[in-house]
Each structure stands twice: as structure tokens, then as C-alpha cells.
Amino acid sequence: MIVSMLQVIFEIPDVDAIKAKRRIVQSVKMKLQKRFHLSAAEVDLQDSLSFSQIGAVMASNSKRFGETVMRKAFEMIENESPVRIHDMAIHSEEF
């Protein structure tokens, strides 16, 4: 079994309330879950008003397939969300 992981740190510009940040983060997580069938969560920077770190994972039988899905998921975040990407990592582990 291969577990592929995506970690993204992004900035949410022009946010002045934690409620607005949560709405954007929730939207990104729901898109990852619905469109790519990933498990997704805000894993760090919850106390920051303008930054967030999201992690997403999937299990498959192919490292290449898992990492391709993660790249497509990252492209979706980059192109469809009102955020500025600061860091991104894709990693796969075999169990």
C-alpha cells in the first residue's frame, strides 16, 4: 500500500477576521475531499489570521498515481483558490 501526502502552506491575503479565513480554508478542504477523494485537514497555523497549512492524503497501490493526484490537487488550490502559495511538498511512503 502506498500513502501519498500533500502539504501546502499558503497566505490568505486581505483577510481581516478569523471567520473569513476559516471559510476559505474550509472551501479548499471540501474541494480536495469532493473532487479528488482525499482526506484533508488544516494541520498547522490555526492561530494565524493570514496563513494556513493544509495536509491531504490518499492510499493507493501506485506511487506514480498517488503523486499525480496530489499534483493535480495542488494545481487546483493554486488556480481556483484566493491564496498565495508559500510552500508545497508531495511525498509518498510504502507500507
N, C-alpha and C positions, 0 to 999 in steps of 0.2 A: 504494500500500500504506500502510495506517495501522498504526502501532505504538502500542498503549495500555499505559500503565505505572501501576502501583500501588506506592506506597511507604508502609510503615506502621512507626512506631516505637511499641513497647509495653513496658510493665513487666510482669514476671512476679513477682507477689507471693509471699512465703513460700517462696522457693527458697533452699536452703542449700548446694547443690552444683552444679557446672557440668554434671554428668551429668543432673540433673533439668531444668536449663534446656534442654539440648540435646534432651531427649526432647520437651519442649513445642514447641520451635521446629521440630523435625523433623515433629511431628504437624501443625502449621499448614501447613508447606510441602507435605506429602503431600496434605492436603485440597485445597489450591489446585491441585495438579497433577492429582489424580484427578477432582475434582468440576467444575472449570472449565477443565481442559486448559491451564493456564498454565505458563509456565516460572517457577520461583520459587527464590530463594536468600536466605540470610542475608547481607546486603551490608555491614553495619557493626555495631559494638558487640559483636563476638565476645568481647572480653576482659571485658566487663561481666557480672557474675553475675546481675543482675536486670533488665537492659534488652536489647532486641534490635531490629534494624532489618531488615525483610524487604522485598524487592523482587519484583514479579511483572510479567510482560509477556505480551502476545499480539499477533499480527499478524492483521489483518482488512481488509476493504475498506470499513468504515464506522466513522467516529469515534463515532457515537452508539451503535452496537452494542458496540464495544470498551469505552467508558466505562460502559455499562450492566452489562456483565460485571464490570468492576472494582468497581463499587458493590456488586453482589451478593456478590462475593468479600470485600469489606471487611465487609459485614454478617455474613457467615459467621464471620469472625475475631472480630468484636465479640460475637456472640451465642453461639458454640459453643466458644470457647477461654477458658481460665482466665487471661486477661491484662487489663491496663488500658491502653487506647489513650492515647498521648500526642500523636501527630501522624499525619496521614494526608494523602496527596496523590495525585491522579489526574491524569494528563497524557497527551495523545496528540500524536504527530508524524506528519506525512505525508512519505513518501519516494518 
